[in-house]
Amino acid sequence: MANLTFQYPAWYLILCVLLGAAYALVLYYRDKTFHEQSERLNWLLGALRFITVTFLSMLLLSPLLKSLITESKKPVIILAQDRSESVAAEMDEQERTAFQQSFEDLVQALERDYEVQQYAFGSEVREGIDFTFQDKVTNVSKLLTNVYDLYSNQNLGAIILATDGIYNEGSNPLYLNTKLTAPIYTVALGDTTVKKDVILKRVFHNKIAYLGDKFTVQLDIAAQNSTGANTSLSVYKLEGNNARKLQQTPVNIDRSDFFITREVVLDADQSGVQRFRIVVEPISGEATNANNSKEIFIDVLDARQKILIVANSPHPDVTALRQSINANKNYQVDLAYANDIKVNITDYDFVILHQLPSRNFDASGIINTLQKERIPRLFIAGMQTNFSRLNQLQSLVTIQSDGRNSNDVQGRPVGTFNNFTLSEDLLQNLPNFPPLTAPFGEFEPAPDAAVLLTQRIGKLDTRYPLFVLGEENGVKVGVLCAEGIWKWRLFDFLQHQNHQIFDEILGKSIQFLSLKEDKRKFRVTPTKNIFNENEPVLFDAELYNDNYELINEPDARIVITNSSGKDFDFTFNKNGRSYSLNAGIFPTGNYTFRASVTNAGQNLTATGQFSVQPVQLELFETTANHSLLRLLSEQYGGAMVYPDNVAQIADLIKDKGTVKPVIFETSKTRAVINLKWIFFLLLLLLTGEWFLRRYFGAY
């Protein structure tokens, strides 16, 4: 329906008509041009001119055409199919084919009256249903949340959910915080019969352990309808294709609904990603053995740094250093004396030189090795130190002393030191610690040295450095200009019954000095060390030029090798100034990789490893949960049906009477002058008048 309105008073139309009539009369009333023709020709020409002028003047009133458009929108019906492994486990091929046919018939029946949208859900929600049941997890709440996000502002008529009621990811759909107003009809798949089954239900463990530590794995073991059966819990370590049994304990099932939690303690005795298999041995007559075992992956990190203390002679400081360093599980400390070194210096990440070089041992061999291998070091000077030689071996501090006389000095923290932070407790208590023994002389720090502690001699705060840290030729170096730190450790325990302050200043200093900067020009890292079998393996890579600027002009490649020696070749994608790679989904197992790139004539490589662990959530629960489906349907005003009665859902939706089309009315306003037919009408009128005048001999 259309209505015509004007932006000026309607009585202006009379003026338009009068204007058209006046124009026609003036032009044709006394015109003798066509006196030889029929009188009707003048009337016809006048009528054409009258209509044209009247129409044009009416358009000057800006007429508007208002129309009301009515549109009917069909209700949307959502069909969602669970495509997880647990659904297929309870259906043979014939049952699956029959259910698929019933489902397709339901779609055809619904499409006559409704707009049907189909989704498959499991670990993710996908458009379309392909009846392949391969997802490793089931997340019902994600489906309902997606439906709410997409259709809450549309005419959502109903949701049809075909699943077995087992969910193992996401929240309980009964307590989902969405405001869905559409009824939910559930198709109850699977079997609710409780079968004889022993299940390794859950395994809890840390993903990371440190080399040399012990770690605990907590296991939940359940059994159904297996009273009186005996089984055992076994733990294996998988090394390539071999499985080595680590431990085995008996499990006695004493009730029908059996559940027990066990803990096993394992040793992190090898670095890298370690693979373990935990097995509950099958019992006779068990429904399935697929849920009796689970493999776990532990990333064992060798974070320990090897520290060597080389002393000029036995000293209480050496014991204090060893005890403090050994308290940190990330450090492994060894001791050697300058006159009898039986270790390989290059095997260590950090070296502490106590009163070396001394007057008896210049330690030139040790120092040369440290400088050649760029091993960070800490010098602890004392009354046995050869200071002239020490000044040659480091440039952080110059000590002018003959080593014959000493001063008792306390340590005063320097407020401008910012290489690492010290606790407020240490800052307040350290100045009160007993004095150390420093050589009498002059101390001058280098301009670029970071002074951590200065010397307090008696009550006088001096500018002489006591503890200096810095870097020489890219290697971290520290100098403690006094001996007797064993007194600090004893005093700390006397005052606080612990060694926290002493351990803090020594530990943070060693951590700063031993921290190695990554100078590699080509770095490749997987986003995880352990991936799930249902997620893609992702890599990031970075390439630096000689100025350590990030570049990615050359192509970078990577070869991934599985435990059987099969290679998978990939080329990295260039992403901004770096590289990235989505290698896709890999089967369960351990993998190594070797990446390479050629830049400026240099062939750079990076190696590493990762593992892919199985996802077995769908195997832990084999009994369908139809009670959840029934409650879900009742909560949203729908109904639960079984696969044989899928066709009834269309009738249930129609009988409910609430799923109806929505009628939308839209008001549309258009200016009449924009209507194309108006232009062609005016053109026809003017052309017709011009043609008649020309035809009968006038202009």
C-alpha positions as CSV (number, residue, x, y, z in Angstrom):
1,M,0.0,0.0,0.0
2,A,1.4,3.4,-1.1
3,N,0.4,6.9,0.1
4,L,1.2,10.2,-1.7
5,T,2.1,13.2,0.5
6,F,3.5,16.7,-0.2
7,Q,5.9,18.9,1.7
8,Y,3.6,21.9,1.0
9,P,-0.1,22.4,1.7
10,A,-2.3,20.3,-0.5
11,W,-4.4,23.3,-1.8
12,Y,-1.2,24.3,-3.8
13,L,-2.4,21.6,-6.2
14,I,-5.2,23.9,-7.4
15,L,-2.5,26.5,-8.3
16,C,-0.7,23.8,-10.3
17,V,-3.9,23.0,-12.2
18,L,-4.6,26.7,-12.8
19,L,-1.0,27.2,-14.0
20,G,-1.3,24.3,-16.5
21,A,-4.7,25.6,-17.8
22,A,-3.4,29.2,-18.2
23,Y,-0.4,28.0,-20.0
24,A,-2.4,25.9,-22.4
25,L,-5.0,28.6,-23.0
26,V,-2.4,31.3,-23.7
27,L,-0.6,29.0,-26.2
28,Y,-3.6,27.5,-28.1
29,Y,-6.8,29.5,-27.5
30,R,-6.3,32.1,-30.2
31,D,-3.6,30.3,-32.2
32,K,-4.5,30.3,-35.9
33,T,-1.6,28.0,-36.9
34,F,-3.8,25.0,-37.3
35,H,-7.0,26.7,-38.5
36,E,-7.1,24.6,-41.5
37,Q,-7.0,21.5,-39.4
38,S,-9.7,20.0,-37.2
39,E,-10.6,21.9,-34.1
40,R,-9.9,18.8,-32.1
41,L,-6.1,19.1,-32.9
42,N,-6.0,22.4,-30.9
43,W,-7.8,20.8,-28.0
44,L,-5.4,17.8,-28.1
45,L,-2.3,19.9,-28.2
46,G,-3.7,22.1,-25.4
47,A,-4.5,19.1,-23.3
48,L,-1.0,17.8,-23.7
49,R,0.5,21.1,-22.7
50,F,-1.9,21.4,-19.8
51,I,-1.0,17.9,-18.4
52,T,2.8,18.6,-18.9
53,V,2.8,21.9,-17.1
54,T,0.5,20.7,-14.3
55,F,2.7,17.7,-13.7
56,L,5.9,19.8,-13.7
57,S,4.5,22.3,-11.2
58,M,3.2,19.5,-9.0
59,L,6.8,18.1,-8.9
60,L,7.9,21.4,-7.5
61,L,5.8,20.7,-4.4
62,S,8.3,17.8,-3.6
63,P,5.7,15.0,-3.4
64,L,6.7,11.9,-1.4
65,L,5.5,8.3,-2.0
66,K,5.2,6.3,1.2
67,S,4.8,2.5,1.0
68,L,4.5,-0.2,3.6
69,I,6.4,-3.5,2.8
70,T,5.4,-6.7,4.6
71,E,7.9,-9.6,4.9
72,S,7.4,-13.0,6.5
73,K,10.5,-14.6,8.1
74,K,10.5,-18.3,8.7
75,P,11.6,-19.6,12.1
76,V,15.2,-20.9,12.3
77,I,15.6,-24.5,13.4
78,I,19.1,-25.5,14.6
79,L,20.2,-29.2,14.0
80,A,23.3,-30.1,15.9
81,Q,25.1,-33.5,15.7
82,D,27.7,-34.7,18.2
83,R,30.7,-35.9,16.1
84,S,32.8,-37.2,19.0
85,E,34.3,-40.7,19.2
86,S,32.0,-41.8,22.0
87,V,29.0,-41.6,19.7
88,A,30.4,-43.9,17.1
89,A,31.6,-46.4,19.8
90,E,28.0,-47.5,20.5
91,M,26.8,-47.7,16.9
92,D,27.6,-50.3,14.2
93,E,27.6,-49.4,10.5
94,Q,24.0,-50.5,10.0
95,E,22.8,-48.4,12.9
96,R,24.8,-45.4,11.8
97,T,23.3,-45.6,8.3
98,A,19.8,-45.9,9.6
99,F,20.2,-42.9,11.9
100,Q,21.8,-40.8,9.2
101,Q,18.8,-41.5,6.9
102,S,16.3,-40.6,9.7
103,F,18.2,-37.4,10.3
104,E,18.1,-36.5,6.6
105,D,14.4,-37.2,6.4
106,L,13.9,-34.9,9.4
107,V,15.8,-32.1,7.7
108,Q,13.6,-32.5,4.6
109,A,10.4,-32.4,6.7
110,L,11.5,-29.3,8.5
111,E,12.7,-27.4,5.5
112,R,9.1,-27.1,4.2
113,D,8.2,-24.7,7.0
114,Y,11.4,-23.6,8.6
115,E,14.8,-22.3,7.8
116,V,17.1,-25.1,8.9
117,Q,20.8,-24.6,9.9
118,Q,23.0,-27.6,10.5
119,Y,26.1,-27.8,12.8
120,A,28.4,-30.5,14.0
121,F,30.1,-30.1,17.4
122,G,32.8,-31.8,19.4
123,S,36.0,-30.0,20.2
124,E,34.8,-27.2,17.9
125,V,31.5,-26.1,16.4
126,R,31.4,-26.5,12.6
127,E,28.8,-25.7,9.9
128,G,27.3,-28.7,8.2
129,I,27.0,-32.3,9.3
130,D,29.1,-35.1,7.8
131,F,28.4,-37.9,10.2
132,T,32.1,-38.6,10.8
133,F,32.7,-39.2,14.5
134,Q,36.4,-38.4,15.0
135,D,36.6,-35.5,17.6
136,K,38.6,-36.3,20.7
137,V,36.5,-34.2,23.1
138,T,32.8,-33.1,23.5
139,N,31.9,-29.5,24.4
140,V,28.1,-29.1,24.5
141,S,28.2,-25.7,26.3
142,K,30.3,-24.2,23.4
143,L,27.6,-25.2,20.9
144,L,24.8,-23.6,23.0
145,T,26.9,-20.5,23.5
146,N,27.6,-20.2,19.7
147,V,23.9,-20.6,18.9
148,Y,23.0,-17.9,21.4
149,D,25.6,-15.5,20.0
150,L,24.5,-16.1,16.4
151,Y,20.7,-16.4,16.7
152,S,19.6,-14.7,19.9
153,N,18.3,-11.7,17.9
154,Q,16.6,-13.8,15.2
155,N,13.5,-15.9,15.1
156,L,15.0,-19.0,16.7
157,G,12.3,-21.6,16.7
158,A,14.0,-24.7,18.2
159,I,17.3,-26.5,18.8
160,I,17.6,-30.2,18.0
161,L,20.6,-31.8,19.7
162,A,21.7,-35.3,18.8
163,T,24.3,-36.6,21.3
164,D,24.9,-39.2,24.0
165,G,25.0,-36.7,26.8
166,I,28.7,-37.2,27.6
167,Y,30.7,-34.0,27.8
168,N,34.3,-33.8,28.9
169,E,35.2,-30.2,28.1
170,G,33.5,-27.0,29.0
171,S,30.8,-26.4,31.6
172,N,27.7,-28.4,32.4
173,P,25.1,-27.3,29.8
174,L,22.4,-27.4,32.5
175,Y,24.1,-24.5,34.3
176,L,25.1,-22.5,31.2
177,N,24.5,-18.8,31.7
178,T,22.7,-18.1,28.4
179,K,19.2,-16.8,27.9
180,L,18.1,-19.1,25.2
181,T,14.3,-18.9,24.8
182,A,13.9,-21.6,22.1
183,P,13.0,-25.2,23.1
184,I,15.7,-27.8,23.0
185,Y,14.8,-31.2,21.6
186,T,17.4,-33.9,22.3
187,V,18.0,-37.1,20.4
188,A,19.4,-39.6,23.0
189,L,22.2,-41.6,21.3
190,G,24.5,-44.2,22.9
191,D,23.8,-46.9,25.5
192,T,23.0,-46.2,29.2
193,T,23.6,-49.8,30.2
194,V,26.4,-50.0,32.8
195,K,28.9,-52.5,31.4
196,K,31.7,-54.3,33.1
197,D,34.6,-52.0,32.7
198,V,37.8,-50.9,34.4
199,I,38.7,-47.3,33.6
200,L,41.9,-45.2,34.2
201,K,39.7,-42.2,34.5
202,R,42.0,-39.2,35.1
203,V,45.7,-38.6,35.4
204,F,47.0,-35.5,37.0
205,H,50.6,-34.5,36.6
206,N,52.9,-31.5,36.1
207,K,53.9,-30.9,32.6
208,I,57.4,-29.8,33.6
209,A,59.9,-31.4,36.0
210,Y,63.5,-30.7,36.7
211,L,66.4,-33.1,36.1
212,G,67.2,-35.0,39.2
213,D,63.9,-34.3,40.9
214,K,61.1,-36.7,41.8
215,F,57.6,-35.9,40.6
216,T,54.2,-37.2,41.6
217,V,51.5,-38.5,39.3
218,Q,48.0,-38.9,40.7
219,L,45.7,-41.5,39.1
220,D,41.9,-42.0,39.4
221,I,40.9,-45.6,38.8
222,A,37.2,-46.5,38.4
223,A,35.5,-49.8,37.8
224,Q,31.8,-50.7,37.1
225,N,30.1,-54.1,37.6
226,S,33.5,-55.7,38.4
227,T,33.2,-56.7,42.1
228,G,35.8,-59.2,43.2
229,A,38.1,-58.7,40.2
230,N,41.8,-58.2,40.7
231,T,44.0,-56.1,38.5
232,S,47.2,-54.1,38.7
233,L,48.5,-50.7,38.0
234,S,51.7,-50.6,35.9
235,V,53.9,-47.6,34.9
236,Y,56.1,-47.9,31.8
237,K,58.7,-45.6,30.4
238,L,58.6,-45.5,26.6
239,E,62.0,-45.2,25.0
240,G,61.6,-45.4,21.2
241,N,59.8,-48.6,20.5
242,N,60.7,-50.2,23.8
243,A,58.6,-50.0,27.0
244,R,60.5,-50.4,30.3
245,K,58.3,-51.2,33.3
246,L,59.1,-48.9,36.3
247,Q,56.7,-50.2,38.9
248,Q,53.6,-52.3,39.4
249,T,51.1,-52.3,42.3
250,P,47.9,-54.6,42.8
251,V,44.4,-53.1,42.7
252,N,41.5,-55.1,44.3
253,I,38.0,-54.2,43.2
254,D,35.7,-54.7,46.2
255,R,32.5,-53.0,45.1
256,S,30.3,-52.5,42.0
257,D,30.8,-48.8,41.8
258,F,34.5,-48.8,42.5
259,F,36.7,-45.6,42.6
260,I,40.2,-45.1,44.1
261,T,43.0,-42.6,43.8
262,R,46.6,-43.7,43.7
263,E,49.8,-41.7,43.6
264,V,53.0,-42.9,41.9
265,V,56.4,-41.1,42.3
266,L,58.7,-41.1,39.3
267,D,62.3,-40.0,38.8
268,A,63.2,-37.2,36.3
269,D,66.5,-38.9,35.6
270,Q,66.8,-37.8,31.9
271,S,66.4,-34.4,30.3
272,G,64.0,-33.8,27.4
273,V,60.4,-34.8,26.9
274,Q,59.9,-38.1,28.6
275,R,57.0,-40.4,27.7
276,F,55.3,-42.7,30.2
277,R,52.5,-45.1,29.8
278,I,50.2,-45.9,32.8
279,V,48.2,-49.1,32.4
280,V,45.4,-50.7,34.5
281,E,45.6,-54.3,33.4
282,P,42.3,-55.6,31.7
283,I,40.0,-58.0,33.5
284,S,38.0,-60.9,32.0
285,G,34.8,-59.9,30.3
286,E,35.6,-56.2,30.2
287,A,33.6,-54.1,27.7
288,T,36.5,-52.3,26.2
289,N,40.3,-52.1,26.9
290,A,40.7,-48.7,25.2
291,N,40.2,-46.8,28.4
292,N,42.7,-48.9,30.5
293,S,45.8,-46.9,29.7
294,K,47.0,-43.4,29.2
295,E,50.2,-41.9,28.0
296,I,51.6,-38.8,29.6
297,F,54.5,-36.6,28.5
298,I,56.8,-34.8,31.0
299,D,59.2,-32.1,29.9
300,V,62.2,-32.7,32.0
301,L,64.3,-29.5,32.1
302,D,68.0,-29.6,32.8
303,A,68.0,-26.1,34.3
304,R,70.9,-26.9,36.6
305,Q,74.1,-24.9,36.0
306,K,77.4,-26.5,36.9
307,I,79.5,-24.3,39.2
308,L,83.1,-24.8,40.1
309,I,84.8,-23.4,43.1
310,V,88.6,-23.2,42.7
311,A,90.3,-22.3,45.9
312,N,93.9,-21.4,46.7
313,S,93.7,-23.3,49.9
314,P,91.1,-24.6,52.4
315,H,89.0,-21.8,53.9
316,P,85.7,-21.4,55.8
317,D,84.5,-19.3,52.9
318,V,84.6,-22.3,50.6
319,T,82.3,-24.3,52.9
320,A,79.9,-21.3,53.2
321,L,79.8,-21.0,49.4
322,R,79.2,-24.7,48.8
323,Q,76.4,-24.9,51.3
324,S,74.6,-21.8,50.0
325,I,74.9,-22.8,46.4
326,N,73.8,-26.4,47.1
327,A,70.6,-25.1,48.6
328,N,69.5,-24.1,45.1
329,K,68.4,-27.2,43.2
330,N,69.2,-25.4,39.9
331,Y,72.9,-25.4,40.7
332,Q,75.5,-28.3,40.9
333,V,78.7,-27.2,42.6
334,D,82.1,-28.9,42.7
335,L,85.3,-27.9,44.5
336,A,88.9,-28.0,43.4
337,Y,92.1,-26.6,44.7
338,A,94.6,-24.8,42.6
339,N,97.4,-27.2,43.2
340,D,95.3,-30.3,42.3
341,I,92.7,-29.6,39.6
342,K,91.3,-32.9,38.4
343,V,88.2,-31.5,36.6
344,N,87.7,-30.1,33.1
345,I,87.1,-26.4,33.4
346,T,85.1,-26.3,30.1
347,D,82.4,-28.5,31.6
348,Y,81.3,-25.7,33.9
349,D,79.0,-22.8,33.4
350,F,80.4,-20.6,36.1
351,V,83.7,-20.5,38.1
352,I,84.4,-19.0,41.5
353,L,88.1,-18.2,42.1
354,H,88.7,-17.9,45.8
355,Q,91.9,-15.9,46.5
356,L,93.2,-16.7,43.0
357,P,95.5,-15.6,41.6
358,S,97.6,-16.0,44.7
359,R,101.2,-15.4,45.6
360,N,101.8,-19.2,45.3
361,F,99.6,-19.9,42.2
362,D,99.0,-17.4,39.4
363,A,96.3,-19.7,38.0
364,S,97.3,-18.8,34.5
365,G,96.1,-22.1,33.0
366,I,92.7,-21.7,34.6
367,I,92.3,-18.1,33.6
368,N,93.4,-18.7,30.0
369,T,90.7,-21.4,29.7
370,L,88.1,-19.2,31.2
371,Q,89.0,-16.4,28.8
372,K,89.2,-18.7,25.8
373,E,85.8,-20.4,26.5
374,R,84.2,-17.1,27.7
375,I,83.1,-18.6,31.0
376,P,81.8,-16.1,33.5
377,R,83.7,-15.9,36.8
378,L,83.7,-14.4,40.3
379,F,87.0,-13.4,42.0
380,I,87.0,-13.4,45.8
381,A,90.1,-11.5,46.9
382,G,91.8,-11.9,50.3
383,M,95.0,-11.7,52.1
384,Q,96.5,-14.5,49.9
385,T,95.6,-12.8,46.6
386,N,98.3,-11.5,44.2
387,F,96.7,-8.1,43.6
388,S,99.0,-6.9,40.8
389,R,98.1,-10.1,38.9
390,L,94.4,-9.7,39.7
391,N,94.4,-6.2,38.3
392,Q,95.8,-7.7,35.0
393,L,93.0,-10.3,34.8
394,Q,90.1,-8.0,35.3
395,S,89.4,-4.3,34.8
396,L,86.3,-3.8,37.0
397,V,88.3,-2.6,40.0
398,T,91.9,-1.7,40.6
399,I,93.3,-2.7,44.0
400,Q,96.6,-1.0,45.1
401,S,97.8,-3.1,48.1
402,D,100.8,-5.1,49.2
403,G,98.5,-7.6,51.0
404,R,100.4,-7.3,54.3
405,N,97.8,-5.2,56.2
406,S,94.0,-5.5,56.3
407,N,90.9,-3.6,57.3
408,D,87.7,-4.8,58.8
409,V,85.0,-3.6,56.5
410,Q,81.2,-4.0,56.5
411,G,79.1,-4.0,53.4
412,R,76.8,-1.0,52.5
413,P,74.3,-1.5,49.6
414,V,74.6,1.1,46.9
415,G,71.3,2.8,46.1
416,T,72.1,3.4,42.4
417,F,72.7,-0.3,41.7
418,N,70.0,-1.5,39.3
419,N,71.2,-4.8,37.7
420,F,68.9,-6.7,40.0
421,T,66.8,-5.8,43.1
422,L,67.5,-6.6,46.7
423,S,64.8,-7.2,49.3
424,E,64.1,-4.6,51.9
425,D,65.1,-7.1,54.6
426,L,68.5,-7.4,53.1
427,L,69.0,-3.7,52.6
428,Q,68.2,-3.1,56.3
429,N,70.1,-5.9,57.8
430,L,73.3,-6.3,55.7
431,P,75.0,-3.1,57.1
432,N,74.8,-4.7,60.6
433,F,76.5,-8.0,59.5
434,P,80.0,-8.6,61.0
435,P,82.9,-7.1,59.1
436,L,84.9,-8.9,56.4
437,T,88.7,-8.8,56.0
438,A,89.8,-6.5,53.1
439,P,93.3,-5.6,52.1
440,F,94.6,-2.2,53.3
441,G,95.1,0.0,50.2
442,E,93.4,2.0,47.5
443,F,90.3,0.7,45.5
444,E,89.2,2.3,42.3
445,P,86.2,1.0,40.3
446,A,86.1,1.2,36.5
447,P,83.6,3.8,35.1
448,D,81.4,1.1,33.6
449,A,81.5,-1.2,36.7
450,A,78.3,-1.7,38.7
451,V,79.1,-1.4,42.4
452,L,76.8,-3.5,44.5
453,L,78.4,-2.9,47.9
454,T,80.8,-0.3,49.2
455,Q,83.1,-0.5,52.2
456,R,82.2,0.8,55.7
457,I,85.4,1.0,57.8
458,G,84.4,1.5,61.4
459,K,81.8,4.2,61.3
460,L,83.1,5.8,58.1
461,D,81.3,5.1,54.9
462,T,83.9,5.1,52.1
463,R,83.6,5.1,48.3
464,Y,85.8,2.0,48.1
465,P,84.0,-0.8,46.3
466,L,83.5,-4.1,48.2
467,F,81.5,-6.0,45.6
468,V,81.7,-5.1,41.9
469,L,79.8,-6.7,39.0
470,G,80.2,-6.0,35.3
471,E,81.1,-7.3,31.8
472,E,84.4,-7.6,30.0
473,N,84.4,-8.5,26.3
474,G,80.9,-9.9,26.5
475,V,81.6,-12.1,29.6
476,K,80.2,-11.4,33.0
477,V,82.8,-10.9,35.8
478,G,82.4,-10.1,39.5
479,V,85.0,-9.2,42.2
480,L,84.4,-9.5,45.9
481,C,87.3,-7.5,47.5
482,A,87.3,-9.2,50.9
483,E,87.3,-12.6,52.5
484,G,85.3,-13.9,55.5
485,I,81.8,-14.2,54.1
486,W,81.4,-17.3,56.2
487,K,80.8,-14.9,59.1
488,W,77.9,-13.4,57.3
489,R,76.2,-16.8,56.9
490,L,76.6,-17.7,60.5
491,F,75.4,-14.3,61.7
492,D,72.4,-14.6,59.4
493,F,71.4,-17.9,61.0
494,L,72.1,-16.5,64.5
495,Q,69.8,-13.5,64.0
496,H,67.0,-15.1,61.9
497,Q,67.4,-18.9,62.2
498,N,67.9,-19.1,58.5
499,H,70.3,-18.1,55.8
500,Q,67.9,-16.2,53.6
501,I,69.8,-12.9,53.5
502,F,73.1,-14.5,52.7
503,D,71.6,-16.9,50.2
504,E,69.8,-13.9,48.5
505,I,72.9,-11.8,47.9
506,L,75.1,-14.7,46.8
507,G,72.3,-16.4,44.8
508,K,71.3,-13.2,42.9
509,S,74.9,-12.3,42.2
510,I,75.6,-15.8,40.8
511,Q,72.4,-15.7,38.8
512,F,73.3,-12.4,37.3
513,L,76.9,-13.4,36.5
514,S,76.1,-16.8,35.1
515,L,73.1,-15.8,33.0
516,K,74.1,-16.4,29.4
517,E,72.9,-14.1,26.7
518,D,71.4,-15.7,23.6
519,K,73.7,-14.8,20.8
520,R,72.3,-17.1,18.2
521,K,71.5,-15.5,14.9
522,F,68.9,-18.1,14.0
523,R,66.4,-19.2,16.6
524,V,63.5,-21.7,16.2
525,T,61.1,-22.6,18.9
526,P,57.8,-24.6,18.9
527,T,55.0,-22.8,20.7
528,K,54.8,-25.7,23.1
529,N,57.1,-28.6,24.0
530,I,54.0,-31.0,24.2
531,F,51.1,-30.7,21.8
532,N,47.8,-32.6,21.9
533,E,47.1,-34.9,19.0
534,N,44.1,-32.8,17.9
535,E,45.9,-29.4,17.7
536,P,48.4,-28.2,15.0
537,V,52.1,-28.0,15.7
538,L,53.2,-24.4,15.5
539,F,56.7,-22.9,15.2
540,D,58.2,-19.4,15.5
541,A,61.6,-18.5,14.1
542,E,63.8,-15.4,14.1
543,L,66.8,-14.5,12.0
544,Y,69.3,-11.7,12.9
545,N,71.9,-10.0,10.8
546,D,75.4,-9.1,12.1
547,N,74.0,-6.0,13.8
548,Y,71.4,-8.2,15.5
549,E,68.6,-6.6,13.5
550,L,65.6,-8.8,12.8
551,I,65.3,-9.9,9.1
552,N,63.5,-12.5,7.1
553,E,64.5,-12.0,3.5
554,P,66.0,-15.5,2.9
555,D,63.8,-18.6,3.0
556,A,63.9,-20.7,6.1
557,R,63.2,-24.5,6.0
558,I,62.6,-27.1,8.7
559,V,62.7,-30.9,8.7
560,I,60.6,-32.7,11.3
561,T,61.6,-36.3,12.0
562,N,59.5,-38.8,13.9
563,S,60.8,-41.7,16.1
564,S,60.9,-44.0,13.0
565,G,63.2,-41.7,11.1
566,K,60.6,-40.4,8.6
567,D,61.2,-36.8,7.6
568,F,58.6,-34.1,7.0
569,D,59.8,-31.0,5.1
570,F,58.3,-27.5,5.5
571,T,59.1,-24.0,4.5
572,F,58.5,-21.2,7.0
573,N,56.0,-18.4,6.2
574,K,57.3,-14.9,6.5
575,N,55.3,-13.0,9.1
576,G,56.3,-9.3,9.5
577,R,60.0,-9.4,10.2
578,S,60.0,-13.0,11.5
579,Y,59.0,-16.5,10.5
580,S,56.1,-18.7,11.5
581,L,54.9,-22.2,10.5
582,N,51.7,-24.2,11.0
583,A,52.9,-27.7,10.4
584,G,49.5,-29.2,10.9
585,I,48.4,-32.2,13.1
586,F,50.9,-34.9,13.8
587,P,50.4,-38.5,15.2
588,T,51.2,-39.3,18.8
589,G,54.9,-39.6,19.4
590,N,58.3,-37.9,19.9
591,Y,59.7,-35.7,17.2
592,T,63.0,-33.9,16.5
593,F,63.4,-30.9,14.2
594,R,66.3,-29.3,12.3
595,A,65.7,-25.9,10.8
596,S,68.2,-24.1,8.4
597,V,68.6,-20.8,6.6
598,T,71.4,-19.3,4.5
599,N,72.2,-15.6,5.1
600,A,75.2,-13.6,3.9
601,G,76.9,-16.8,2.9
602,Q,76.5,-18.5,6.3
603,N,74.5,-21.7,6.8
604,L,72.7,-21.3,10.1
605,T,70.9,-24.2,11.8
606,A,68.6,-24.7,14.8
607,T,67.6,-28.0,16.4
608,G,65.1,-29.1,19.0
609,Q,62.4,-31.6,19.9
610,F,58.7,-31.8,20.8
611,S,56.1,-34.4,21.5
612,V,52.5,-35.1,20.6
613,Q,50.4,-36.7,23.3
614,P,47.1,-38.6,22.7
615,V,43.8,-37.2,23.8
616,Q,41.8,-40.0,25.4
617,L,38.9,-38.1,27.1
618,E,36.3,-39.8,24.9
619,L,37.4,-43.3,26.2
620,F,37.1,-42.5,29.9
621,E,33.3,-42.4,29.9
622,T,31.5,-45.2,28.0
623,T,28.0,-44.9,29.5
624,A,25.6,-42.5,27.8
625,N,24.1,-39.8,30.1
626,H,20.4,-39.6,28.9
627,S,19.3,-38.1,32.2
628,L,21.3,-34.9,31.4
629,L,19.5,-34.7,28.0
630,R,16.1,-35.2,29.6
631,L,16.8,-32.4,32.1
632,L,18.1,-30.2,29.4
633,S,15.0,-30.6,27.3
634,E,12.7,-30.0,30.3
635,Q,14.6,-26.9,31.3
636,Y,14.1,-25.3,27.9
637,G,10.6,-26.6,27.2
638,G,11.5,-29.3,24.7
639,A,11.5,-33.1,24.7
640,M,13.9,-36.0,24.5
641,V,13.4,-38.7,21.8
642,Y,15.3,-41.8,20.8
643,P,16.9,-42.4,17.4
644,D,14.0,-44.5,16.2
645,N,11.6,-41.6,16.8
646,V,13.6,-38.8,15.2
647,A,10.8,-38.1,12.7
648,Q,8.4,-37.2,15.6
649,I,10.4,-34.0,16.3
650,A,8.8,-32.2,13.4
651,D,5.3,-32.9,14.8
652,L,6.4,-32.0,18.3
653,I,7.6,-28.6,17.1
654,K,4.4,-28.0,15.1
655,D,2.1,-29.2,18.0
656,K,3.9,-26.8,20.4
657,G,2.3,-23.9,18.5
658,T,5.0,-21.4,19.5
659,V,7.3,-21.7,16.5
660,K,5.7,-19.4,14.0
661,P,6.9,-17.0,11.3
662,V,7.6,-13.4,12.2
663,I,6.0,-10.7,10.1
664,F,8.2,-7.6,9.5
665,E,6.6,-4.4,8.2
666,T,8.9,-1.8,6.7
667,S,7.9,1.7,5.8
668,K,9.7,3.1,2.8
669,T,9.6,6.7,1.7
670,R,10.7,7.9,-1.8
671,A,10.6,11.2,-3.6
672,V,8.2,11.0,-6.6
673,I,10.7,13.0,-8.7
674,N,13.1,10.0,-8.5
675,L,10.6,7.6,-10.1
676,K,11.8,6.7,-13.5
677,W,8.3,6.4,-15.0
678,I,7.6,10.1,-14.2
679,F,10.5,11.1,-16.4
680,F,9.4,8.9,-19.3
681,L,5.8,10.2,-18.9
682,L,6.9,13.8,-19.2
683,L,9.1,12.9,-22.1
684,L,6.2,11.1,-23.9
685,L,3.9,14.2,-23.4
686,L,6.5,16.7,-24.7
687,T,7.6,14.4,-27.5
688,G,3.9,13.8,-28.5
689,E,3.1,17.5,-28.6
690,W,6.3,18.3,-30.6
691,F,5.6,15.5,-33.1
692,L,2.0,16.7,-33.7
693,R,3.1,20.3,-34.2
694,R,5.8,19.2,-36.7
695,Y,3.5,16.8,-38.5
696,F,0.9,19.4,-39.1
697,G,3.4,22.0,-40.2
698,A,4.4,24.1,-37.2
699,Y,7.1,24.3,-34.6
